[in-house]
Amino acid sequence: QTQIQKSQSKLLPNSGDADLKEWNVAISSYMRNGMCNKALRVFERMPRWSSVSYNAMISGYLRNGEFELARKLFDEMPERDLVSWNVMIKGYVRNRNLGKAI
């Protein structure tokens, strides 16, 4: 187990009663370290999702080059906010996919 994995395991909330912020921090941390599958497992374990949760996943997928997964999750969001749209547009623009950004 790497040092990153050890420190990341401490981030995982222990129960379904954990504050959404704790769950979202864990997702963002995994995504920043390229651990999309671990972030997804955390997301799936969450008792409920907020737009922040979705946006953290989408942003992380885009950062890690997982455009199809980002778009799929974006399409599945019950409600998209301004951040959601900006994250998607920014992700496409950064990767020179201007056609999809529009």
Secondary structure as UniProt FT lines:
FT   HELIX           3..11
FT   TURN            16..17
FT   HELIX           20..32
FT   TURN            33..34
FT   HELIX           36..45
FT   HELIX           51..63
FT   TURN            64..65
FT   HELIX           67..76
FT   HELIX           82..94
FT   TURN            95..96
FT   HELIX           98..101
//
